[in-house]
Amino acid sequence: MSHNFETQAVRIQTERSQFSEHSTPLYLTSSFVFEDAEDMRASFAEEKQRNLYSRFSNPNTTEFVDKIVVMEGAEAGYAFATGMAAVFSTFAALLNSGDHIVSSRSVFGSTHSLFTKYLPKWNIETSYFKVNEVDKVEALIQPNTKIIYAESPTNPAVDILDLELLAAIAKKHNLLLVIDNCFATPYLQNPIKFGADLVIHSATKLIDGQGRVLGGVTVGKADLIKEIYLFSRNTGPAMSPFNAWVLSKSLETLALRVEKHCENAIKVAQFLEEHPKVNFVKYPFLKSHPQYEVAKKQMRLGGNIVAFEIKGGVEAGRKFLDAIKLCSLSANLGDSRTIVTHPSSTTHSKLSLEDRLEVSITDGLVRCSVGLEFVEDIINDLKQALESV
């Protein structure tokens, strides 16, 4: 019998102990024991499926991965200590020296550093395309290109890329399409349905949803995940059983939480769009968003991130942050608490203005991760902070 998203999130359970717990217990163990020498031999020869060592697998991480696999419509997956561990391990496992990546320029700052500072050490190069220039992707493809990579929605400017279009390009050129689905979560968007081969999440964000633990996960085609698993089994970026247990429980309320996040976010976006001190607002489900039609095609709702530009540039952005009273000033997102960040003076301050503008980060841009507070309280805090600018 097939079940809906919410039921799967609550009911998928890997195993119970002899005590028949209703809620999955914690399996805080580094290793597992064997019945005899033959059991141990057969297990390490992978003639039977079982837990050997928690760096490889653990009942808690297995349950978390199983849920994400079902939610994303994937075949298999592997859980990591952080979202960036998932990003790095995915590329490190699948690429060889001399390979090439084509990526959207609008990617998370650490991913950009990975592409420009670290992968080149192993002779792996990246070519970028702008989010509004997907028509130029094919021109960037080289004989040694292996992967097309993108985030959608993007961080921090909430741009949307057409996943179906990227998948068509990848398929035409026999490339892998890897999509970071962190901002959308499996509840709002399923890139595999649009042709992606692999989907990556920073589970630290909306999947946890309460700012408690770090985690990452990659899901997709089984043959690709096997390579990622073997790489990770040997290099050790595995998720801890405790974090997996927390994140698996978090998935039980993901739909409820994300629905409320989105309900609040659209109201915040509509308020900001009418404010005289705001130049523009970008939210996927606002009709003013440049990729509104694409967002409506591939997302269930618009997500919890609202990007907006305050009139007055960097100084106005700093004044705005200083005037915030209720919302949190943090570099995180996807928390139950509303968080505001001014990228130009904080997270992206080391980039040149030209580099920031390439990824739609203007001097006055603010990223608001809309939380679960009463929405009028969020709006009132933003309102009084804008009045001080």
Secondary structure, DSSP 8 states (H G I E B T S, - for coil): ----HHHHHHH------TT--SS------SB---SSHHHHHHHHTTSS----BTTT--HHHHHHHHHHHHHHT-SEEEEESSHHHHHHHHHHHH--TT-EEEEES---HHHHHIIIIIGGGGT-EEEEE-TT-GGGHHHH--TTEEEEEEESS-TTT-----HHHHHHHHHHTT-EEEEE-TTTHHHH--GGGGT-SEEEEETTTTTT-SS----EEEEE-HHHHHHHHHHHHHH--B--HHHHHHHHHHHTTHHHHHHHHHHHHHHHHHHHHT-TTEEEEE-TTSTTSTTHHHHHHH-SS--SEEEEEETTHHHHHHHHHHH-SSSEE-S--S-SS-EEE-GGGTTTTTS-HHHHHHTT--TTEEEEE--SS-HHHHHHHHHHHHHT-
